[in-house]
């Protein structure tokens, strides 16, 4: 299984880039896909998740209303549409996936995911 993340780069504050994560090797048609991020010197943290079965979503509080996670089942791809970016959003963003239908309360836990992408760097300039 491979997860290929893309869409990162240097963005001005207030910008609206979209990250993509394409999965290959297996489908996650009934599974859960998510995004995590790690800023320099900080621990990896949950950003957003999408549970395909049921269409449930979860977000960390600081991105609610600014980020939207979505999925294209036909392309086996998950997206993270970001908007109103702030310098504190600067981080390496990682996509993660599991073929399992994660329970809602565990969607934000990295332990729920057993496949990880290589990360894409998003740098927000002020």
Number of C-alpha atoms within 10 A of each C-alpha: 13 15 23 19 25 20 16 18 15 13 18 16 17 15 15 15 20 16 22 22 28 18 24 14 8 10 17 21 18 17 17 26 34 31 28 22 22 19 17 9 6 9 9 16 17 20 25 25 29 27 27 22 14 9 11 12 18 20 21 14 9 11 16 12 11 13 20 20 22 20 20 12 13 8 12 16 20 27 23 23 16 19 17 15 23 16 15 13 20 20 21 19 28 26 31 26 28 19 18 18 19 22 11 13 8 12 24 22 14 17 8 19 21 12 15 22 20 14 22 21 19 22 21 19 16 11
